[in-house]
Amino acid sequence: MTPHTIIWDFDGTLYPLHPYDSEQSLLRLRLEQLKGPQRCLRHTMIRWLIHADMQQWFTHGSLRHIYGRLYGWCLKGTPVPLLDRTAEGIAALISLDTRKALHRLRANGFRMLVISCGTLDLSERVLMQAGIRECFEAVQANPLRIRNNLISGVAAHLITAHDKLRRAKKIVGHRSQGIMAVGDGYTDIPLLDWVEKPVMIDPGNVKKRQYPSKPYLFVPSIQSLQKHLLSIYTLL
C-alpha cells in the first residue's frame, strides 16, 4: 500500500538544528530579557536546562516529564511576542527547496501531519512564517498557557516518545499500513518502529551509524525524500 499519510517530527526534521532546537532558541531569547529579583536564579536554571537538553540528559520517560516542568517554570512571565521572534529565526532556516518539496508532496495527494514533543505555539508560528502551514492537516504538540499576553506555563501532553506514538495511533488508527513517519532522533524511535515506512533525516550519516540495526530509510534532506517518493509511488 502506498504510504499516503506522512507523520512528520518538527525540530531537526522540518528544519535543521543550528545548533539549537525551537525550545532552546526560545529559552535563549528569554535569557536576554530577564529582569527583576528572580533574574539570577532563573538565568542559571535556563542556561543549565539548555545545556542539559542539548546533551540529551532527558531522554528517559520520567526525566522528560521533569524537563517539561522545568521548561514551563523557566518560561513563566515570558512576553508572547518573544514567540514570534523565535519563530522568525527558525523559519529562516527552512530552505526554499524544502518548502517547495513539502508543497509538492501535499499537491500530489499525501496527507501530512506534524506530531512533536515540542511546543505547539512555536511550531504553528514557524510553519505559518515559512508559508507551509497549509501543507499539514494538523499540528500536534504541547500548547503554552498564556495569560495577559504572558506565558504562564505549558500544558504538557506530548512529553515522551511513547506519547507521540499513542497520539499518532489516535489520529490515524491502529493499522500501520500505508503510514510513513519522518523523524531525526530518540523521541521518534517508537513511531518509526511502528509505521510501515520509517524515514530518518540524516544529513551527515550520523544517525545511520547510531542506529545500524534499524530498517529505516536514511535520507540527507526532505528534498531527497520527496524525489524518492515521487519516483517510486503511484500518487493519488
C-alpha positions in Angstrom: 0.0 0.0 0.0 1.3 3.4 -0.9 2.1 5.5 2.2 -0.2 8.3 1.6 -0.1 9.5 5.2 3.2 11.1 6.4 3.7 11.9 10.1 6.5 14.5 10.5 8.5 15.4 13.5 9.3 19.1 13.9 12.6 20.0 15.5 15.5 18.8 13.4 13.2 17.3 10.8 11.3 20.1 9.1 14.2 22.4 9.8 17.9 21.8 10.6 19.3 22.4 14.1 21.9 25.2 14.1 22.6 24.1 16.8 19.5 24.9 18.9 16.0 23.4 18.6 12.9 25.7 18.9 12.6 25.4 22.7 16.2 26.1 23.3 16.0 29.1 20.9 13.1 30.5 22.9 14.9 30.0 26.2 17.9 31.8 24.8 15.8 34.8 23.9 14.2 34.6 27.4 17.7 35.0 28.9 18.1 38.3 27.1 15.1 40.0 28.7 15.1 38.6 32.2 14.8 41.3 34.9 13.8 41.6 38.5 14.8 39.8 41.7 14.5 36.3 40.3 16.8 37.0 37.4 19.9 35.3 38.9 18.1 32.0 39.8 16.1 31.8 36.6 19.1 32.8 34.4 21.2 30.0 35.9 18.4 27.4 35.5 17.7 28.4 31.9 21.4 28.1 31.0 21.6 24.7 32.7 18.4 23.5 31.1 19.6 24.4 27.6 22.9 22.6 28.2 21.2 19.5 29.7 18.7 19.3 26.8 21.4 19.6 24.2 23.4 16.8 25.9 20.2 14.7 25.8 20.1 14.2 29.6 16.3 14.0 29.4 15.9 11.0 27.1 14.3 8.7 29.7 10.5 9.0 30.0 10.4 10.1 33.7 13.1 12.6 33.0 11.2 14.0 30.1 8.4 14.9 32.5 10.9 16.7 34.7 12.1 18.6 31.7 8.6 19.7 30.8 8.0 21.1 34.3 11.4 23.0 34.3 10.7 24.3 30.8 7.4 25.7 31.9 8.9 27.3 35.0 11.7 28.9 33.0 9.2 30.4 30.6 6.8 31.8 33.2 6.3 35.5 32.6 7.8 35.5 29.1 6.1 38.0 26.8 4.2 36.4 23.9 6.0 38.5 21.2 9.1 36.5 22.0 7.4 33.5 20.3 7.2 35.5 17.1 10.9 36.5 17.3 11.9 32.9 17.9 9.7 31.6 15.1 11.1 34.2 12.6 14.6 32.9 13.2 13.7 29.3 12.8 11.5 29.8 9.7 14.6 31.4 8.0 16.4 28.0 8.4 13.8 26.3 6.2 15.1 26.5 2.7 13.1 27.4 -0.3 13.7 23.9 -1.8 12.3 22.3 1.4 9.2 24.5 1.2 8.7 23.6 -2.4 9.2 19.9 -1.7 6.5 19.9 1.1 4.1 21.8 -1.1 4.7 19.3 -3.9 4.1 16.3 -1.7 0.8 17.9 -0.5 -0.3 18.7 -4.0 0.4 15.1 -5.1 -2.1 13.6 -2.6 -0.1 13.0 0.6 -1.9 13.5 3.9 0.6 15.1 6.2 0.6 15.7 9.9 3.1 17.1 12.4 3.4 15.3 15.8 6.0 16.7 18.1 7.1 16.6 21.7 7.9 20.3 21.3 5.9 23.5 21.8 2.7 23.9 19.7 2.7 27.7 19.7 6.3 27.8 18.3 5.6 25.0 15.7 2.5 26.7 14.4 4.2 30.1 14.2 7.2 28.7 12.4 5.1 26.9 9.8 3.0 30.0 9.2 6.0 32.2 8.8 7.6 29.7 6.4 4.4 29.6 4.3 4.0 25.8 4.8 1.3 25.5 7.5 -1.3 24.6 4.8 0.7 21.6 3.9 -0.3 19.9 7.1 -3.7 18.7 8.1 -2.9 19.0 11.8 -0.1 20.0 14.1 0.1 18.2 17.4 2.4 19.4 20.2 2.3 20.9 23.7 0.4 24.2 23.9 1.5 27.0 26.1 -0.7 28.5 28.8 -1.0 32.3 28.2 -2.5 35.0 30.4 -2.4 38.7 29.9 0.0 38.3 26.9 2.5 36.4 29.1 3.4 32.8 29.2 2.2 31.2 32.4 3.2 27.6 31.8 2.9 24.6 29.4 0.1 22.1 29.0 2.4 19.1 28.6 0.6 16.2 26.9 3.2 15.0 24.4 6.3 14.5 26.5 7.8 11.1 25.8 8.4 9.1 22.6 5.6 6.8 23.5 3.2 9.7 23.9 4.0 10.6 20.3 3.2 7.0 19.2 -0.1 7.0 21.1 -1.1 10.3 19.6 -0.3 9.0 16.1 -2.5 5.9 16.6 -5.3 8.1 17.9 -5.2 10.2 14.8 -4.5 7.6 12.0 -5.8 4.4 13.7 -4.0 1.3 14.9 -3.1 -0.1 11.5 0.4 1.0 10.4 0.0 0.0 6.7 0.3 3.0 4.4 1.8 5.2 7.1 5.2 6.9 6.8 6.9 8.7 9.7 9.8 11.1 9.3 12.0 12.0 12.3 15.5 12.7 13.4 16.1 11.4 16.9 15.2 9.4 20.0 11.7 10.7 20.5 10.8 9.4 17.1 12.0 5.8 17.6 8.8 4.1 18.8 6.8 5.7 16.0 9.4 4.9 13.4 9.4 1.3 14.6 5.6 1.1 14.3 5.0 2.6 10.9 5.3 0.7 7.6 7.7 3.2 6.1 10.1 4.8 8.6 12.4 7.6 7.5 15.2 9.3 9.4 16.6 12.7 8.2 20.3 12.2 8.4 22.4 14.8 6.5 25.8 13.6 7.9 25.2 9.8 8.1 25.5 10.1 11.9 22.1 8.6 12.6 22.7 5.6 10.3 25.8 4.8 12.3 23.9 5.4 15.6 21.0 3.0 14.6 22.8 0.5 12.3 20.2 -2.3 13.0 17.1 -0.2 12.2 15.5 -0.8 8.8 14.9 2.9 8.3 15.3 4.8 5.1 18.1 7.3 5.9 17.9 10.4 3.7 20.0 13.6 3.8 17.1 16.0 3.3 13.4 16.5 2.7 14.1 17.3 -0.9 15.8 13.9 -1.5 12.8 12.2 0.3 10.4 14.0 -2.0 12.3 12.8 -5.1 12.4 9.3 -3.7 8.6 9.2 -3.1 7.6 10.8 -6.4 9.8 8.4 -8.4 8.6 5.2 -6.7 5.0 5.5 -5.8 1.9 5.9 -7.9 0.2 9.0 -6.4 -3.4 9.8 -5.8 
